[in-house]
Amino acid sequence: MEVLGFLKLEVNGPMVTVALSVVLLALLKWYSTSAFSRLEKLGIRHPKPSPFIGNLTFFFQGFWEGQMELRKLYGPLCG
């Protein structure tokens, strides 16, 4: 008598590859945004980061312009 008999799935190569790829992408997303949740716990205000690229979108017009915009919005100490 199998308890989980309804979960009989055939495990083949492509299925394992897809499952591992999904797990890898989920872990990369978590890793790329976890540092910002630590900043939030410390009370440091910051813009919500995008996975994998963080806050790079603030610096399209140049480093100093983006930095000044962040300082205006979030104060002198921001993530």
DATA-V482184 format. One record per residue. N is the residue number from 1. RES is the residue in one small letter. PHI is phi in degrees with one decimal (999 if undefined). D_FIRST is the distance of its C-alpha to the first C-alpha in whole Angstrom. Layout:
n=N res=RES phi=PHI d_first=D_FIRST
n=N res=RES phi=PHI d_first=D_FIRST
//
This chain:
n=1 res=m phi=999 d_first=0
n=2 res=e phi=-94.6 d_first=4
n=3 res=v phi=-72.2 d_first=6
n=4 res=l phi=-108.6 d_first=9
n=5 res=g phi=-65.6 d_first=8
n=6 res=f phi=-76.0 d_first=12
n=7 res=l phi=-97.7 d_first=13
n=8 res=k phi=-72.7 d_first=13
n=9 res=l phi=-120.1 d_first=17
n=10 res=e phi=-82.7 d_first=19
n=11 res=v phi=-95.9 d_first=21
n=12 res=n phi=-126.9 d_first=25
n=13 res=g phi=-57.6 d_first=28
n=14 res=p phi=-62.9 d_first=30
n=15 res=m phi=-66.8 d_first=27
n=16 res=v phi=-65.9 d_first=27
n=17 res=t phi=-62.2 d_first=30
n=18 res=v phi=-64.9 d_first=30
n=19 res=a phi=-62.9 d_first=28
n=20 res=l phi=-66.9 d_first=30
n=21 res=s phi=-65.8 d_first=33
n=22 res=v phi=-64.3 d_first=32
n=23 res=v phi=-63.5 d_first=31
n=24 res=l phi=-62.4 d_first=35
n=25 res=l phi=-64.3 d_first=37
n=26 res=a phi=-64.6 d_first=35
n=27 res=l phi=-67.2 d_first=36
n=28 res=l phi=-65.1 d_first=39
n=29 res=k phi=-62.8 d_first=40
n=30 res=w phi=-62.7 d_first=39
n=31 res=y phi=-64.6 d_first=41
n=32 res=s phi=-75.7 d_first=44
n=33 res=t phi=-115.4 d_first=44
n=34 res=s phi=-67.6 d_first=43
n=35 res=a phi=-64.3 d_first=47
n=36 res=f phi=-71.6 d_first=48
n=37 res=s phi=-70.9 d_first=46
n=38 res=r phi=-67.7 d_first=47
n=39 res=l phi=-61.9 d_first=51
n=40 res=e phi=-63.1 d_first=50
n=41 res=k phi=-65.6 d_first=49
n=42 res=l phi=-82.7 d_first=52
n=43 res=g phi=89.6 d_first=54
n=44 res=i phi=-88.6 d_first=55
n=45 res=r phi=-77.0 d_first=56
n=46 res=h phi=-160.6 d_first=55
n=47 res=p phi=-72.7 d_first=54
n=48 res=k phi=-68.2 d_first=50
n=49 res=p phi=-80.3 d_first=49
n=50 res=s phi=-87.6 d_first=48
n=51 res=p phi=-60.6 d_first=45
n=52 res=f phi=74.8 d_first=46
n=53 res=i phi=-112.9 d_first=50
n=54 res=g phi=63.4 d_first=50
n=55 res=n phi=-108.5 d_first=54
n=56 res=l phi=-63.5 d_first=56
n=57 res=t phi=-66.0 d_first=57
n=58 res=f phi=-73.0 d_first=59
n=59 res=f phi=-109.5 d_first=61
n=60 res=f phi=-67.7 d_first=62
n=61 res=q phi=-84.0 d_first=65
n=62 res=g phi=134.0 d_first=66
n=63 res=f phi=-66.7 d_first=65
n=64 res=w phi=-68.9 d_first=68
n=65 res=e phi=-65.2 d_first=67
n=66 res=g phi=-65.5 d_first=64
n=67 res=q phi=-65.1 d_first=64
n=68 res=m phi=-66.5 d_first=67
n=69 res=e phi=-65.2 d_first=65
n=70 res=l phi=-64.0 d_first=62
n=71 res=r phi=-64.0 d_first=64
n=72 res=k phi=-64.7 d_first=66
n=73 res=l phi=-78.1 d_first=62
n=74 res=y phi=-119.9 d_first=61
n=75 res=g phi=93.6 d_first=63
n=76 res=p phi=-68.7 d_first=65
n=77 res=l phi=-115.1 d_first=61
n=78 res=c phi=-137.3 d_first=58
n=79 res=g phi=-76.7 d_first=55
//
